[in-house]
Amino acid sequence: MALHKGSERHDVRTVSVNPFYGEANPVGGMTEAPPTHRLPDAPLPPSTAYQLVHDELMLDGNARLNLATFVTTWMEPQAGVLMTECRDKNMIDKDEYPRTAELERRCVAMLADLWNAPDPAAAVGCSTTGSSEACMLAGMALKRRWAKRNADRYPSERPNLVMGINVQVCWEKFCNFWEVDARLVPMEGERFHLDPQAAVELCDENTIGVVGILGSTFDGSYEPIADLCAALDALQERTGLDIPVHVDGASGGMVAPFLDEDLVWDFRLPRVASINCSGHKYGLVYPGVGWALWRDREALPDELVFRVNYLGGEMPTFALNFSRPGAQVVAQYYTFLRLGREGFRAVQQSTRDVARSLADRIAALGDFRLLTRGDELPVFALTTADDITSYDVFDVSRRLREGGWLVPAYTFPAHREDLSVLRIVCRNGFSHDLADLFVDDLTRLLPELRRQPHPLTRDKGAATGFHH
């Protein structure tokens, strides 16, 4: 989460209270303006407190117009009702809420089947707060398995993890927090994600695993997981090094099984030890749920699983946190039950159709060059055409924000820092009609942008953010 510091004038600032909001208090008069950065001395009436918070939140962006986030921004009302009914249930308290725990177990079983585990009954997994936690857990399992196999060298020698430089920031966090060297395959030319052979060249006896991304956050492209596994198979034949693969399927893990059934990326590949996904991305659930699965119990060292009994009953747990709400897990089960395979296929196909159509229409404007077209993840990246010198992607992002559209602009990492792009994420709820409105707004902006003498956005970091 973001780090915050308190206001330098916390003792002065107060929240403005409209006289209509104030209710009579026991000593007479209307509610006084409460301070913003310290607890008020007295309670407020609930309606007043609600209105103050409600008004401040009006300045947030409209989630449905946020084309930066991968996270679900719309669910059916029935799912919202279920989440409300479960908001007081603690997911960790499985003895007190056995049916919620059972729904979690069913979700794990469904994902093991969806991702073609050799024996779905033997696969193990858990829900998490999101893919970041799931990646941390998967990385911990890789490191512990490596340490057990190399007890003669660890901890005297430092382990490493190989991945493309396009990985989500959670993998950088993992390497930092758990003292693992990150060996990053840079981008080259028009290749914007990991190259299998380049990854293998970074592997050695201290490599705990290689991460493959099924849907790069930078441009929406799939990494070649099967080719990566084949390259590691060849490495093992030459050197004896047996290096496992973790697939970060944060988004693609809930897209490829339905739209790209012939793509082999999952547990069908024997070298794939674990997979994660975000239930709150293309799993179609509001923020707060991810999933981590291991091929079998051997892939998840038992000593990483803690067993406690102080909530009542024997309870194994593998997580970075303890208490968290069960509502999102219940919503995930609802979504699986509600849609089934055919429903998911229809929803994801519709989203991909919107992405591809929108990409084609933007390309037809002539001012932009597409890097991807939304035909893998329903996500595409674009940059300005070579002959455009009056504005850049940061100007486009800034001007779109004036109309409520949130479209991130950012630079690519090494070795393509020269490339600045816009990325558009199409999610369930972003319809062809909204895409029409987006193209209309973009088209209206272009004549003004073309008349600029040069790009105008000075503080490019403040103009937009890079959102995962």
C-alpha positions in Angstrom: 0.0 0.0 0.0 1.0 3.6 -0.4 2.9 5.3 2.5 1.4 8.5 3.9 2.6 11.2 6.2 0.4 13.5 8.3 -0.6 17.0 7.4 1.9 19.7 8.6 -1.2 21.7 9.8 -3.3 18.9 11.2 -4.3 21.0 14.2 -5.7 23.7 12.0 -7.7 22.2 9.2 -11.3 21.2 9.6 -14.0 19.6 7.5 -16.5 22.1 6.2 -20.1 21.2 7.3 -23.1 22.4 5.4 -25.7 23.6 7.9 -28.2 21.3 6.3 -26.0 18.3 7.3 -25.9 19.2 11.0 -28.3 17.6 13.4 -29.2 19.0 16.8 -26.8 17.7 19.5 -27.6 17.2 23.2 -26.3 20.6 24.2 -28.0 22.4 21.4 -26.8 24.0 18.2 -25.6 22.4 14.9 -22.7 20.0 14.5 -19.3 21.7 14.6 -16.8 21.2 11.9 -14.6 18.2 12.8 -10.8 18.2 12.4 -9.3 16.4 9.4 -6.2 14.9 10.9 -7.0 14.1 14.4 -9.9 12.3 16.1 -12.8 14.7 16.9 -13.6 15.3 20.5 -17.2 14.2 20.3 -19.2 11.8 18.0 -21.0 13.0 15.0 -24.6 11.9 14.0 -24.3 9.0 11.5 -26.1 10.9 8.7 -23.6 13.8 9.1 -20.6 11.5 9.1 -21.9 9.7 6.1 -22.5 12.9 4.1 -19.1 14.3 4.8 -17.3 11.1 3.6 -19.7 10.8 0.7 -19.0 14.3 -0.5 -15.3 13.9 -0.4 -15.4 10.7 -2.4 -17.2 12.4 -5.2 -13.8 13.8 -6.3 -12.6 10.2 -7.0 -12.5 9.2 -10.7 -15.3 7.2 -12.2 -14.3 3.5 -11.9 -16.1 2.5 -15.1 -14.1 5.1 -17.1 -10.8 3.9 -15.6 -9.0 2.2 -18.6 -5.8 1.9 -16.5 -6.8 -0.7 -14.0 -7.1 -4.4 -14.6 -9.4 -4.7 -11.5 -13.1 -5.5 -11.8 -15.3 -2.4 -11.6 -18.7 -3.9 -12.1 -20.6 -6.9 -10.7 -24.2 -8.0 -10.7 -26.4 -6.7 -7.8 -26.9 -10.3 -6.5 -23.1 -10.6 -6.1 -23.1 -7.3 -4.1 -25.8 -8.6 -1.9 -23.9 -11.8 -1.1 -20.8 -9.8 -0.4 -22.7 -7.6 2.0 -24.1 -10.7 3.8 -20.5 -12.0 4.2 -18.7 -8.8 5.1 -18.4 -9.7 8.8 -17.0 -13.2 8.1 -13.3 -13.7 8.7 -11.9 -16.0 6.0 -9.2 -17.4 8.3 -11.8 -18.6 10.9 -12.7 -21.8 9.0 -14.1 -23.6 12.1 -16.6 -20.8 12.7 -17.5 -20.4 9.1 -17.2 -23.9 7.6 -19.4 -23.2 4.6 -17.3 -20.2 3.5 -14.3 -22.4 3.9 -16.0 -25.1 1.7 -16.7 -22.5 -1.0 -13.0 -21.6 -1.0 -12.1 -25.3 -1.3 -14.5 -25.7 -4.2 -12.9 -22.7 -6.0 -9.5 -24.2 -5.7 -10.8 -27.5 -7.1 -12.4 -25.7 -10.0 -9.2 -23.8 -10.8 -7.1 -27.0 -10.6 -9.5 -28.5 -13.2 -9.5 -25.4 -15.3 -5.7 -25.2 -15.4 -5.4 -29.0 -16.3 -3.7 -30.3 -13.1 -2.7 -33.9 -13.8 -4.7 -34.9 -10.7 -7.0 -32.1 -9.6 -7.6 -33.9 -6.3 -3.8 -33.8 -5.6 -3.4 -30.1 -6.4 -3.2 -27.7 -3.4 -4.1 -24.1 -3.3 -5.5 -21.2 -1.4 -7.2 -17.8 -1.8 -5.2 -14.7 -1.2 -5.8 -10.9 -1.0 -4.7 -10.7 -4.7 -2.1 -11.8 -7.1 0.7 -10.0 -5.3 0.2 -12.1 -2.2 -0.2 -15.2 -4.4 3.1 -14.4 -6.1 4.9 -14.0 -2.8 3.6 -17.4 -1.6 4.7 -19.0 -4.8 8.1 -17.4 -4.6 8.5 -18.6 -1.0 7.7 -22.2 -2.1 10.3 -22.0 -4.9 13.0 -20.6 -2.6 12.3 -23.2 0.2 12.4 -26.1 -2.3 15.7 -24.8 -3.7 17.1 -24.4 -0.2 16.2 -28.0 0.8 17.8 -29.3 -2.4 20.9 -27.2 -1.9 21.4 -27.4 1.9 25.2 -27.6 1.3 25.3 -24.1 -0.3 22.5 -22.2 1.4 22.6 -19.8 3.0 26.3 -19.2 2.1 25.2 -18.6 -1.5 22.4 -16.3 -2.5 19.6 -17.7 -4.6 18.2 -15.9 -7.7 15.0 -15.8 -9.7 14.9 -15.3 -13.5 12.1 -13.3 -15.1 11.4 -10.7 -17.7 11.9 -7.0 -16.8 8.2 -6.6 -17.7 7.1 -8.4 -14.5 4.6 -6.7 -12.1 6.3 -4.9 -9.2 5.2 -7.6 -6.7 8.1 -9.8 -8.1 10.6 -7.0 -7.3 9.1 -6.8 -3.9 9.5 -10.6 -3.4 13.1 -10.5 -4.4 13.8 -7.6 -2.1 11.9 -8.9 0.9 13.1 -12.5 0.7 16.7 -11.7 -0.3 16.7 -13.3 -3.7 18.6 -11.8 -6.6 16.4 -10.7 -9.5 17.8 -11.7 -12.8 15.9 -9.7 -15.4 15.7 -10.4 -19.1 15.6 -6.9 -20.8 13.3 -5.9 -23.6 14.9 -5.8 -27.0 13.6 -4.1 -30.2 10.0 -5.1 -30.7 10.1 -7.9 -28.1 8.5 -6.5 -25.0 8.6 -9.5 -22.8 10.8 -12.5 -21.8 12.7 -14.5 -24.4 13.1 -18.1 -23.4 16.7 -18.5 -24.5 17.8 -15.3 -22.9 16.1 -16.5 -19.7 17.9 -19.9 -19.8 21.2 -18.1 -20.2 20.7 -16.4 -16.9 20.0 -19.7 -15.0 22.5 -21.5 -12.8 22.7 -23.8 -9.9 21.3 -21.0 -7.6 18.2 -20.3 -9.7 15.1 -21.1 -7.6 12.8 -20.8 -10.7 11.8 -18.9 -13.7 8.6 -16.7 -13.8 6.5 -16.6 -17.0 3.8 -14.0 -17.4 0.5 -14.9 -19.0 -0.4 -11.4 -19.9 2.2 -8.7 -19.5 1.0 -5.7 -17.5 3.0 -3.4 -19.9 1.2 -4.4 -23.2 -1.1 -7.3 -22.6 1.0 -9.9 -24.5 1.3 -13.5 -23.5 4.8 -14.8 -22.8 5.7 -18.1 -24.5 5.4 -20.5 -21.5 5.6 -23.7 -23.5 8.8 -22.5 -25.3 10.2 -21.5 -21.9 9.6 -24.9 -20.5 11.1 -26.5 -23.6 14.3 -24.4 -23.2 14.6 -25.4 -19.6 14.1 -29.1 -20.5 17.0 -28.7 -22.9 19.0 -27.0 -20.2 18.4 -29.9 -17.8 19.5 -32.4 -20.5 22.8 -30.5 -21.0 23.6 -29.6 -17.3 21.3 -31.6 -15.0 19.8 -28.4 -13.7 16.1 -29.0 -12.9 14.5 -25.5 -12.7 10.8 -25.1 -12.1 8.5 -22.5 -13.7 5.9 -20.4 -12.0 3.2 -18.9 -14.2 2.0 -15.5 -13.1 -1.5 -15.7 -14.7 -2.8 -12.7 -12.8 -5.0 -11.8 -15.8 -4.5 -14.4 -18.5 -5.2 -17.3 -16.2 -8.9 -16.4 -16.4 -8.8 -15.5 -20.1 -6.7 -18.1 -21.9 -8.6 -21.2 -20.7 -11.8 -19.9 -22.3 -10.5 -18.1 -25.4 -7.2 -19.8 -26.2 -7.9 -23.4 -25.4 -5.2 -24.7 -27.7 -2.5 -22.6 -26.0 -0.5 -24.8 -23.7 0.7 -22.8 -20.7 -0.6 -24.5 -17.6 -0.2 -27.7 -15.6 -0.1 -29.7 -18.8 3.5 -28.6 -18.9 5.3 -30.9 -16.3 7.8 -28.1 -15.5 5.0 -25.7 -14.3 5.1 -26.1 -10.5 2.6 -23.3 -9.6 0.2 -20.8 -11.0 -1.5 -17.7 -9.6 -4.3 -15.5 -10.8 -6.3 -12.5 -9.7 -9.9 -13.3 -9.0 -10.5 -9.6 -8.9 -9.2 -9.0 -12.5 -10.6 -11.2 -15.2 -12.0 -13.5 -12.6 -14.7 -10.8 -12.5 -14.8 -10.2 -8.7 -14.5 -6.8 -6.9 -11.0 -6.1 -5.4 -9.7 -8.3 -2.7 -9.2 -11.9 -4.0 -6.4 -13.9 -5.7 -5.5 -17.5 -6.0 -2.4 -19.6 -5.8 -2.2 -23.2 -6.8 0.6 -25.8 -6.8 0.7 -28.9 -9.0 0.8 -31.2 -6.0 1.8 -31.3 -2.4 5.4 -31.9 -3.2 5.5 -28.5 -4.9 4.5 -26.8 -1.7 6.9 -27.6 1.2 4.8 -28.6 4.2 6.9 -26.6 6.6 5.5 -23.4 5.1 2.0 -24.3 6.2 1.2 -23.3 9.8 -1.4 -25.1 11.9 -3.2 -23.3 14.7 -6.0 -24.3 16.9 -6.8 -21.2 18.9 -9.8 -20.3 16.7 -11.3 -23.7 17.4 -10.4 -26.8 15.4 -7.2 -27.7 13.6 -6.6 -25.1 10.9 -3.7 -25.2 8.3 -2.9 -21.8 6.9 -0.5 -20.5 4.2 -0.8 -16.8 3.9 1.1 -13.5 4.6 -1.7 -12.1 6.6 -4.2 -13.7 8.9 -7.6 -12.0 9.1 -9.4 -10.9 5.9 -13.0 -10.9 4.7 -14.6 -13.9 3.2 -16.9 -11.8 1.0 -14.7 -11.8 -2.1 -14.2 -15.6 -1.9 -18.0 -16.1 -1.8 -18.3 -13.7 -4.7 -15.8 -15.7 -6.7 -17.8 -18.9 -6.1 -20.9 -17.1 -7.1 -19.2 -16.0 -10.4 -18.0 -19.5 -11.1 -21.5 -20.9 -10.4 -23.3 -18.1 -12.3 -21.3 -18.2 -15.5 -19.8 -21.6 -15.9 -17.4 -22.2 -18.8 -19.7 -21.0 -21.5 -20.6 -17.9 -19.6 -17.0 -17.0 -19.0 -16.2 -17.7 -22.6 -19.0 -15.3 -23.7 -17.9 -12.5 -21.3 -14.2 -12.7 -22.1 -14.9 -13.0 -25.9 -17.0 -9.9 -25.7 -14.3 -8.0 -23.8 -11.6 -9.1 -26.4 -13.9 -8.1 -29.2 -14.3 -4.6 -27.7 -10.5 -4.3 -27.3 -9.7 -5.4 -30.8 -12.3 -3.2 -32.3 -11.1 -0.2 -30.3 -7.5 -0.8 -31.2 -8.4 -0.9 -34.9 -10.4 2.3 -34.7 -7.6 4.1 -32.9 -5.0 2.9 -35.4 -7.3 4.2 -38.2 -7.0 7.7 -36.8 -3.4 7.8 -38.2 -1.8 9.5 -35.2 -0.9 6.3 -33.3 1.1 3.1 -33.8 -0.2 0.0 -32.0 2.3 -2.2 -30.2 -0.3 -4.8 -29.4 -3.9 -5.2 -30.6 -5.8 -6.7 -27.7 -5.9 -10.2 -29.2 -4.4 -11.9 -26.2 -5.3 -10.1 -23.0 -8.1 -7.6 -23.9 -5.4 -5.0 -23.4 -3.4 -3.0 -25.9 -0.5 -0.5 -25.9 0.1 2.2 -28.4 2.4 5.1 -29.0 2.4 8.2 -31.2 3.2 7.7 -34.9 6.8 8.6 -36.0 5.6 11.8 -37.7 3.8 13.2 -34.7 6.0 15.8 -33.0 3.5 18.3 -31.6 2.4 16.1 -28.7 3.2 12.9 -27.0 1.4 10.2 -25.1 1.6 12.2 -21.8 -0.3 15.0 -23.4 -3.0 12.6 -24.6 -3.3 11.1 -21.2 -3.6 14.5 -19.5 -6.2 15.7 -22.0 -8.3 12.5 -21.7 -8.3 12.9 -18.0 -10.1 16.2 -18.4 -13.1 14.2 -19.8 -13.0 11.6 -17.0 -11.0 9.0 -18.9 -8.1 7.5 -17.0 -5.5 6.1 -19.5 -2.0 5.6 -18.2 1.1 6.9 -20.1 4.5 5.5 -19.1 7.9 4.6 -20.4 9.1 1.0 -21.0 12.0 -0.4 -19.0 15.5 -1.4 -20.2 16.4 -1.6 -23.0 13.4 0.3 -24.3 13.3 3.4 -22.1 13.1 5.4 -25.3 9.5 4.1 -25.8 6.6 5.9 -24.2 3.2 4.4 -24.5 -0.5 4.5 -23.6 -2.2 1.4 -22.4 -5.9 0.7 -22.6 -7.4 -2.1 -20.5 -10.8 -3.3 -21.6 -12.9 -5.1 -18.8 -16.3 -6.5 -18.4 -18.6 -3.5 -18.3 -16.6 -1.5 -20.8 -19.0 -1.9 -23.7 -18.9 -1.1 -27.4 -21.0 2.0 -26.5 -18.4 3.3 -24.0 -15.7 2.5 -26.6 -17.6 4.7 -29.1 -17.7 7.5 -26.6 -14.0 7.1 -25.9 -13.1 7.3 -29.6 -15.3 10.3 -30.0 -13.6 12.1 -27.2 -10.1 11.2 -28.5 -11.0 12.3 -32.0 -12.2 15.7 -30.7 -8.9 16.2 -28.9 -6.6 15.5 -31.8 -7.0 18.8 -33.8 -6.0 20.8 -30.7 -3.1 18.4 -29.9 -1.8 18.7 -33.5 -1.7 22.5 -33.3 0.6 22.4 -30.3 4.1 23.7 -31.0 5.6 20.9 -29.0 4.7 18.4 -26.3 3.4 20.4 -23.3 3.4 18.1 -20.4 6.4 19.1 -18.3 5.8 16.9 -15.2 5.2 13.6 -16.9 5.2 11.7 -13.6 2.4 13.9 -12.3 0.4 13.8 -15.5 -0.4 10.2 -15.1 0.5 7.1 -13.2 1.4 3.5 -14.2 -1.4 1.4 -12.8 -1.4 -2.4 -12.5 
